[in-house]
Protein backbone atom coordinates (compact mmCIF):
# COMPACT_ATOMS: atom_id res chain seq x y z
CA UNK A 1 0.00 0.00 0.00
CA UNK A 2 1.59 3.31 -1.01
CA UNK A 3 2.33 5.84 1.67
CA UNK A 4 0.18 8.97 1.70
CA UNK A 5 1.40 12.20 3.31
CA UNK A 6 -0.60 13.20 6.34
CA UNK A 7 -1.56 16.52 4.80
CA UNK A 8 -3.21 14.63 1.91
CA UNK A 9 -5.47 12.51 4.16
CA UNK A 10 -9.16 13.46 4.08
CA UNK A 11 -10.53 15.35 7.03
CA UNK A 12 -12.41 13.48 9.72
CA UNK A 13 -16.14 14.25 9.40
CA UNK A 14 -17.56 16.46 12.14
CA UNK A 15 -21.03 16.08 13.60
CA UNK A 16 -22.00 12.93 11.69
CA UNK A 17 -20.83 9.36 11.25
CA UNK A 18 -19.75 7.77 7.97
CA UNK A 19 -22.39 5.41 6.56
CA UNK A 20 -20.47 2.22 7.34
CA UNK A 21 -19.94 3.25 10.98
CA UNK A 22 -23.56 4.38 11.36
CA UNK A 23 -24.66 1.02 9.96
CA UNK A 24 -22.53 -0.94 12.46
CA UNK A 25 -23.83 1.26 15.31
CA UNK A 26 -27.55 0.86 14.56
CA UNK A 27 -27.81 -2.51 12.80
CA UNK A 28 -26.93 -6.15 13.40
CA UNK A 29 -25.83 -7.67 10.11
CA UNK A 30 -26.71 -11.33 9.64
CA UNK A 31 -24.53 -13.35 7.30
CA UNK A 32 -24.83 -16.99 6.32
CA UNK A 33 -22.22 -17.89 8.93
CA UNK A 34 -23.03 -15.68 11.94
CA UNK A 35 -24.39 -12.27 12.98
CA UNK A 36 -21.97 -9.36 13.22
CA UNK A 37 -22.01 -5.93 14.91
CA UNK A 38 -23.98 -7.36 17.84
CA UNK A 39 -22.39 -5.07 20.44
CA UNK A 40 -24.34 -2.05 21.63
CA UNK A 41 -21.75 0.68 22.17
CA UNK A 42 -22.60 2.53 25.40
CA UNK A 43 -19.44 4.62 25.86
CA UNK A 44 -20.34 8.30 25.48
CA UNK A 45 -16.99 9.25 23.91
CA UNK A 46 -16.85 6.43 21.35
CA UNK A 47 -17.30 8.88 18.45
CA UNK A 48 -15.95 12.04 20.09
CA UNK A 49 -13.25 12.41 17.44
CA UNK A 50 -16.02 12.85 14.85
CA UNK A 51 -17.95 15.33 16.94
CA UNK A 52 -20.78 12.88 17.76
CA UNK A 53 -22.04 12.60 21.35
CA UNK A 54 -22.96 8.97 22.06
CA UNK A 55 -24.20 9.57 25.62
CA UNK A 56 -27.75 8.84 26.73
CA UNK A 57 -29.32 12.24 27.40
CA UNK A 58 -32.52 12.43 29.40
CA UNK A 59 -33.77 15.49 27.52
CA UNK A 60 -33.44 13.64 24.19
CA UNK A 61 -34.91 10.33 25.34
CA UNK A 62 -38.61 11.40 25.14
CA UNK A 63 -38.07 12.54 21.55
CA UNK A 64 -36.55 9.20 20.49
CA UNK A 65 -38.68 6.77 22.54
CA UNK A 66 -41.96 5.61 21.06
CA UNK A 67 -44.47 2.78 21.63
CA UNK A 68 -46.68 1.67 18.72
CA UNK A 69 -49.40 -0.92 19.41
CA UNK A 70 -49.84 -3.29 16.46
CA UNK A 71 -52.27 -5.87 17.90
CA UNK A 72 -54.37 -5.90 21.06
CA UNK A 73 -56.79 -8.63 22.12
CA UNK A 74 -58.14 -9.85 25.43
CA UNK A 75 -55.32 -12.35 25.80
CA UNK A 76 -52.28 -10.99 23.93
CA UNK A 77 -50.68 -7.80 22.75
CA UNK A 78 -47.96 -6.95 20.22
CA UNK A 79 -46.32 -3.54 20.14
CA UNK A 80 -43.12 -1.86 18.96
CA UNK A 81 -40.75 -0.22 21.43
CA UNK A 82 -38.49 2.21 19.60
CA UNK A 83 -35.53 4.11 21.01
CA UNK A 84 -34.33 1.83 23.82
CA UNK A 85 -31.59 -0.75 24.08
CA UNK A 86 -31.90 -4.46 24.82
CA UNK A 87 -31.20 -4.10 28.56
CA UNK A 88 -34.36 -2.04 29.14
CA UNK A 89 -36.47 -4.31 26.94
CA UNK A 90 -35.19 -7.31 28.87
CA UNK A 91 -35.97 -5.55 32.16
CA UNK A 92 -39.61 -5.26 31.09
CA UNK A 93 -39.66 -8.93 30.11
CA UNK A 94 -38.25 -10.10 33.45
CA UNK A 95 -40.64 -7.91 35.44
CA UNK A 96 -43.62 -9.23 33.49
CA UNK A 97 -42.63 -12.84 34.15
CA UNK A 98 -41.38 -12.70 37.73
CA UNK A 99 -42.41 -9.54 39.58
CA UNK A 100 -46.02 -8.70 38.73
CA UNK A 101 -48.32 -10.04 41.50
CA UNK A 102 -51.39 -12.21 40.87
CA UNK A 103 -53.71 -14.42 42.91
CA UNK A 104 -53.14 -18.18 42.84
CA UNK A 105 -54.20 -21.15 44.94
CA UNK A 106 -51.58 -21.75 47.63
CA UNK A 107 -53.32 -23.92 50.25
CA UNK A 108 -55.64 -26.87 49.57
CA UNK A 109 -57.65 -28.40 52.44
CA UNK A 110 -58.78 -31.86 51.34
CA UNK A 111 -61.66 -33.35 53.32
CA UNK A 112 -62.09 -36.36 51.04
CA UNK A 113 -60.36 -37.57 47.90
CA UNK A 114 -61.10 -41.13 46.85
CA UNK A 115 -60.31 -40.53 43.18
CA UNK A 116 -57.31 -42.05 41.44
CA UNK A 117 -55.59 -38.62 41.39
CA UNK A 118 -53.23 -38.23 44.33
CA UNK A 119 -53.69 -35.31 46.71
CA UNK A 120 -50.36 -33.75 45.69
CA UNK A 121 -51.11 -33.95 41.96
CA UNK A 122 -54.60 -32.52 42.45
CA UNK A 123 -53.23 -29.64 44.56
CA UNK A 124 -50.61 -28.89 41.92
CA UNK A 125 -53.26 -28.73 39.19
CA UNK A 126 -55.41 -26.41 41.28
CA UNK A 127 -52.48 -24.06 41.86
CA UNK A 128 -51.91 -23.59 38.12
CA UNK A 129 -55.49 -22.47 37.39
CA UNK A 130 -55.53 -18.74 36.43
CA UNK A 131 -57.98 -16.78 38.59
CA UNK A 132 -59.76 -13.85 36.98
CA UNK A 133 -59.49 -11.18 39.65
CA UNK A 134 -57.58 -7.93 40.02
CA UNK A 135 -54.69 -8.64 42.45
CA UNK A 136 -54.46 -4.93 43.25
CA UNK A 137 -57.65 -5.36 45.31
CA UNK A 138 -55.83 -7.67 47.76
CA UNK A 139 -52.95 -7.40 50.20
CA UNK A 140 -49.85 -9.54 50.49
CA UNK A 141 -50.09 -12.24 53.15
CA UNK A 142 -47.13 -13.04 55.39
CA UNK A 143 -46.62 -16.12 57.54
CA UNK A 144 -47.94 -14.35 60.63
CA UNK A 145 -51.07 -12.90 59.01
CA UNK A 146 -54.51 -14.38 59.55
CA UNK A 147 -56.44 -15.28 56.37
CA UNK A 148 -59.18 -12.68 55.93
CA UNK A 149 -61.24 -11.02 53.20
CA UNK A 150 -58.36 -8.69 52.30
CA UNK A 151 -55.70 -11.30 51.55
CA UNK A 152 -57.44 -14.62 50.77
CA UNK A 153 -59.90 -16.02 48.24
CA UNK A 154 -61.65 -19.27 49.12
CA UNK A 155 -63.03 -21.78 46.61
CA UNK A 156 -65.00 -24.96 47.26
CA UNK A 157 -64.95 -28.15 45.18
CA UNK A 158 -67.32 -31.06 45.89
CA UNK A 159 -68.12 -33.71 43.26
CA UNK A 160 -69.33 -37.29 43.55
CA UNK A 161 -69.55 -40.14 41.09
CA UNK A 162 -72.03 -42.73 42.32
CA UNK A 163 -71.47 -46.40 41.64
CA UNK A 164 -73.48 -47.28 38.57
CA UNK A 165 -73.65 -43.67 37.41
CA UNK A 166 -72.02 -42.01 34.37
CA UNK A 167 -68.40 -40.93 34.22
CA UNK A 168 -67.67 -37.41 35.40
CA UNK A 169 -65.04 -34.99 34.13
CA UNK A 170 -64.13 -32.57 36.91
CA UNK A 171 -63.29 -29.19 35.39
CA UNK A 172 -62.28 -25.85 36.81
CA UNK A 173 -65.86 -24.55 36.65
CA UNK A 174 -66.64 -26.82 39.61
CA UNK A 175 -64.64 -24.44 41.81
CA UNK A 176 -67.25 -22.34 43.59
CA UNK A 177 -66.27 -19.04 45.17
CA UNK A 178 -67.04 -18.67 48.89
CA UNK A 179 -67.29 -14.89 49.49
CA UNK A 180 -67.83 -15.40 53.23
CA UNK A 181 -64.69 -17.45 53.72
CA UNK A 182 -63.98 -21.03 54.66
CA UNK A 183 -66.74 -23.44 55.59
CA UNK A 184 -64.40 -26.07 57.04
CA UNK A 185 -64.34 -25.97 60.84
CA UNK A 186 -61.15 -26.03 62.84
CA UNK A 187 -60.75 -29.00 65.19
CA UNK A 188 -61.96 -28.01 68.68
CA UNK A 189 -60.16 -28.68 71.93
CA UNK A 190 -61.71 -29.73 75.22
CA UNK A 191 -64.94 -31.53 75.92
CA UNK A 192 -67.85 -31.80 73.56
CA UNK A 193 -70.15 -29.81 75.88
CA UNK A 194 -67.79 -26.85 76.03
CA UNK A 195 -67.17 -26.84 72.29
CA UNK A 196 -70.87 -26.85 71.49
CA UNK A 197 -71.40 -23.64 73.45
CA UNK A 198 -68.70 -21.71 71.57
CA UNK A 199 -69.07 -20.45 67.99
CA UNK A 200 -67.44 -22.68 65.42
CA UNK A 201 -64.12 -21.38 64.07
CA UNK A 202 -63.09 -21.90 60.47
CA UNK A 203 -59.78 -21.71 58.63
CA UNK A 204 -60.37 -18.04 57.72
CA UNK A 205 -61.45 -14.97 59.68
CA UNK A 206 -63.66 -12.97 57.34
CA UNK A 207 -65.25 -9.94 59.01
CA UNK A 208 -67.20 -8.98 55.86
CA UNK A 209 -68.31 -10.64 52.67
CA UNK A 210 -66.23 -10.20 49.53
CA UNK A 211 -69.43 -9.82 47.51
CA UNK A 212 -69.48 -6.15 48.44
CA UNK A 213 -66.41 -5.49 46.29
CA UNK A 214 -66.98 -8.08 43.56
CA UNK A 215 -70.75 -8.02 43.09
CA UNK A 216 -70.55 -6.92 39.44
CA UNK A 217 -67.99 -9.57 38.47
CA UNK A 218 -67.82 -12.60 40.80
CA UNK A 219 -64.42 -14.22 41.30
CA UNK A 220 -63.94 -17.38 39.24
CA UNK A 221 -61.31 -19.28 37.25
CA UNK A 222 -60.46 -17.57 33.96
CA UNK A 223 -60.98 -20.73 31.92
CA UNK A 224 -63.90 -22.97 32.99
CA UNK A 225 -62.81 -26.03 30.97
CA UNK A 226 -59.48 -26.94 32.60
CA UNK A 227 -59.63 -30.67 33.45
CA UNK A 228 -58.70 -31.48 37.04
CA UNK A 229 -59.69 -35.15 37.33
CA UNK A 230 -61.93 -37.82 35.85
CA UNK A 231 -64.23 -39.88 38.06
CA UNK A 232 -65.71 -43.18 36.92
CA UNK A 233 -68.15 -45.63 38.53
CA UNK A 234 -66.24 -48.00 40.74
CA UNK A 235 -63.05 -46.03 40.12
CA UNK A 236 -62.06 -45.66 43.72
CA UNK A 237 -58.58 -45.41 45.17
CA UNK A 238 -59.88 -47.01 48.41
CA UNK A 239 -61.25 -49.95 46.41
CA UNK A 240 -57.84 -50.55 44.87
CA UNK A 241 -56.12 -50.53 48.25
CA UNK A 242 -58.66 -52.93 49.79
CA UNK A 243 -58.42 -55.28 46.82
CA UNK A 244 -54.63 -55.30 47.13
CA UNK A 245 -54.92 -56.20 50.81
CA UNK A 246 -57.43 -58.94 49.98
CA UNK A 247 -55.06 -60.40 47.40
CA UNK A 248 -52.14 -60.38 49.86
CA UNK A 249 -54.05 -61.90 52.78
CA UNK A 250 -55.93 -64.44 50.59
CA UNK A 251 -59.31 -63.59 52.13
CA UNK A 252 -62.29 -65.24 50.46
CA UNK A 253 -65.75 -63.81 50.06
CA UNK A 254 -64.70 -60.31 51.11
CA UNK A 255 -63.98 -59.08 47.59
CA UNK A 256 -67.44 -60.09 46.40
CA UNK A 257 -69.09 -57.87 49.01
CA UNK A 258 -66.79 -54.94 48.22
CA UNK A 259 -68.80 -53.74 45.20
CA UNK A 260 -71.94 -53.07 47.19
CA UNK A 261 -70.33 -51.69 50.33
CA UNK A 262 -67.55 -49.48 48.95
CA UNK A 263 -68.04 -45.70 48.83
CA UNK A 264 -68.47 -43.75 45.63
CA UNK A 265 -65.62 -41.82 44.02
CA UNK A 266 -65.60 -38.35 45.58
CA UNK A 267 -63.55 -35.16 45.84
CA UNK A 268 -64.30 -32.60 48.54
CA UNK A 269 -61.89 -29.77 49.26
CA UNK A 270 -61.33 -26.09 49.83
CA UNK A 271 -58.73 -24.08 47.90
CA UNK A 272 -57.33 -20.87 49.36
CA UNK A 273 -55.75 -18.37 46.94
CA UNK A 274 -53.29 -15.69 48.07
CA UNK A 275 -51.22 -12.98 46.42
CA UNK A 276 -47.73 -13.75 45.13
CA UNK A 277 -45.17 -13.16 42.36
CA UNK A 278 -43.70 -15.38 39.69
CA UNK A 279 -40.18 -15.48 41.13
CA UNK A 280 -41.64 -17.37 44.12
CA UNK A 281 -43.53 -19.89 41.98
CA UNK A 282 -44.53 -19.96 38.31
CA UNK A 283 -48.24 -20.25 39.21
CA UNK A 284 -48.17 -16.55 40.17
CA UNK A 285 -46.73 -15.45 36.82
CA UNK A 286 -49.36 -13.30 35.05
CA UNK A 287 -48.09 -14.11 31.55
CA UNK A 288 -47.96 -17.33 29.61
CA UNK A 289 -44.94 -15.79 27.93
CA UNK A 290 -43.42 -12.37 27.31
CA UNK A 291 -40.76 -12.03 24.62
CA UNK A 292 -39.25 -9.59 22.17
CA UNK A 293 -37.21 -9.57 18.98
CA UNK A 294 -35.39 -6.90 17.06
CA UNK A 295 -37.12 -5.48 14.01
CA UNK A 296 -36.01 -7.39 10.88
CA UNK A 297 -34.71 -5.39 7.94
CA UNK A 298 -34.43 -7.10 4.54
CA UNK A 299 -32.59 -5.15 1.81
CA UNK A 300 -32.20 -6.12 -1.86
CA UNK A 301 -28.70 -4.98 -2.83
CA UNK A 302 -29.22 -5.68 -6.54
CA UNK A 303 -32.17 -6.19 -8.84
CA UNK A 304 -33.42 -9.79 -8.73
CA UNK A 305 -35.40 -10.53 -11.87
CA UNK A 306 -37.11 -13.34 -13.78
CA UNK A 307 -35.90 -16.83 -12.85
CA UNK A 308 -33.78 -15.62 -9.94
CA UNK A 309 -36.80 -13.81 -8.52
CA UNK A 310 -38.87 -16.99 -8.69
CA UNK A 311 -36.09 -18.93 -7.00
CA UNK A 312 -35.74 -16.32 -4.24
CA UNK A 313 -39.44 -16.48 -3.42
CA UNK A 314 -39.33 -20.28 -3.17
CA UNK A 315 -36.32 -20.11 -0.83
CA UNK A 316 -38.16 -18.07 1.83
CA UNK A 317 -40.47 -20.25 4.02
CA UNK A 318 -42.43 -17.28 5.51
CA UNK A 319 -43.11 -15.47 2.21
CA UNK A 320 -41.15 -12.27 2.89
CA UNK A 321 -40.61 -11.64 -0.82
CA UNK A 322 -43.10 -11.05 -3.60
CA UNK A 323 -42.97 -10.51 -7.37
CA UNK A 324 -44.04 -7.42 -9.27
CA UNK A 325 -44.48 -7.01 -13.00
CA UNK A 326 -42.17 -4.34 -14.41
CA UNK A 327 -43.42 -4.59 -18.00
CA UNK A 328 -42.04 -6.11 -21.18
CA UNK A 329 -42.68 -9.57 -19.75
CA UNK A 330 -40.16 -9.10 -16.95
CA UNK A 331 -40.64 -9.70 -13.25
CA UNK A 332 -38.77 -8.34 -10.26
CA UNK A 333 -38.53 -9.50 -6.66
CA UNK A 334 -39.58 -7.08 -3.91
CA UNK A 335 -39.57 -7.17 -0.12
CA UNK A 336 -43.26 -7.33 0.75
CA UNK A 337 -43.37 -8.50 4.39
CA UNK A 338 -40.07 -7.76 6.18
CA UNK A 339 -41.59 -8.06 9.70
CA UNK A 340 -42.37 -11.71 8.99
CA UNK A 341 -38.67 -12.56 8.64
CA UNK A 342 -37.55 -15.10 11.24
CA UNK A 343 -33.87 -14.84 10.27
CA UNK A 344 -33.69 -18.42 9.08
CA UNK A 345 -31.17 -17.17 6.45
CA UNK A 346 -32.48 -19.51 3.78
CA UNK A 347 -32.60 -16.60 1.31
CA UNK A 348 -28.82 -16.08 1.56
CA UNK A 349 -27.83 -19.73 1.72
CA UNK A 350 -26.02 -21.03 -1.31
CA UNK A 351 -23.37 -19.51 -3.53
CA UNK A 352 -23.67 -15.88 -4.49
CA UNK A 353 -26.96 -14.94 -2.80
CA UNK A 354 -25.37 -12.62 -0.21
CA UNK A 355 -24.59 -10.12 -2.96
CA UNK A 356 -28.32 -9.84 -3.70
CA UNK A 357 -29.90 -9.92 -0.21
CA UNK A 358 -28.79 -8.29 3.04
CA UNK A 359 -30.41 -9.34 6.34
CA UNK A 360 -30.24 -6.93 9.26
CA UNK A 361 -31.77 -6.26 12.65
CA UNK A 362 -32.48 -2.77 13.99
CA UNK A 363 -30.74 -2.59 17.37
CA UNK A 364 -33.01 -0.10 19.14
CA UNK A 365 -36.34 -1.25 17.69
CA UNK A 366 -38.03 -4.17 19.45
CA UNK A 367 -41.20 -6.09 18.62
CA UNK A 368 -42.61 -7.01 22.03
CA UNK A 369 -45.29 -9.66 22.61
CA UNK A 370 -47.24 -10.25 25.84
CA UNK A 371 -49.54 -13.26 26.32
CA UNK A 372 -51.64 -12.90 29.46
CA UNK A 373 -52.93 -15.87 31.46
CA UNK A 374 -56.14 -13.94 32.05
CA UNK A 375 -55.79 -12.36 35.48
CA UNK A 376 -55.23 -8.91 33.96
CA UNK A 377 -55.43 -7.61 30.37
CA UNK A 378 -52.04 -7.42 28.59
CA UNK A 379 -52.11 -3.62 28.34
CA UNK A 380 -52.59 -3.37 32.12
CA UNK A 381 -49.72 -5.79 32.69
CA UNK A 382 -47.36 -3.59 30.69
CA UNK A 383 -48.36 -0.40 32.51
CA UNK A 384 -47.88 -2.16 35.86
CA UNK A 385 -44.44 -3.33 34.72
CA UNK A 386 -43.53 0.27 33.90
CA UNK A 387 -44.57 1.32 37.42
CA UNK A 388 -42.44 -1.40 39.00
CA UNK A 389 -39.40 -0.37 36.94
CA UNK A 390 -40.01 3.24 37.93
CA UNK A 391 -40.10 2.26 41.61
CA UNK A 392 -36.83 0.39 41.21
CA UNK A 393 -35.17 3.44 39.66
CA UNK A 394 -36.46 5.69 42.43
CA UNK A 395 -35.11 3.35 45.11
CA UNK A 396 -31.67 3.35 43.47
CA UNK A 397 -31.68 7.17 43.25
CA UNK A 398 -32.72 7.36 46.92
CA UNK A 399 -29.89 5.03 47.97
CA UNK A 400 -27.33 7.02 46.00
CA UNK A 401 -28.46 10.44 47.21
Buried (B, 14 or more C-beta within 10 A) or exposed (E): EEEEEEEEEEEEEEEEBEEEBEBBBBBBBBEEEEBEBEEEEEEEEBBEEBEBEBEEEEEEEEEEEEEEEEEEEEEBBBBBBBBBEBEBBEBBBBBBBBBBBBBBBBBBBBEEBBBBBEEEEBBEBBBEBBBBBBBEEBBEBEEEEEBBBBBBBBBBBEBBBEBEBEEBEBBBEBBEBBBBBBEBEEEEEEEEEEEEEEEEEBBBEBEEBBEEBBEEEEBBBBBEEBEBBBBBBBBBBEBEEBBEEBEEEEEEEEEEEBEEEBEBBBBBBBBBBBBBBBEEEEBBBBBBBBBBBBBBBBEBEEEBBEEBBBBBBEBBEEEBBBBEEEEEEEBBBBBBBBBEBEBBBBBBEEEEBBEBBBBBBBBBBBBBBBBBBBBBBBBBBBEBBEEBBEEEEEEEEEEEE
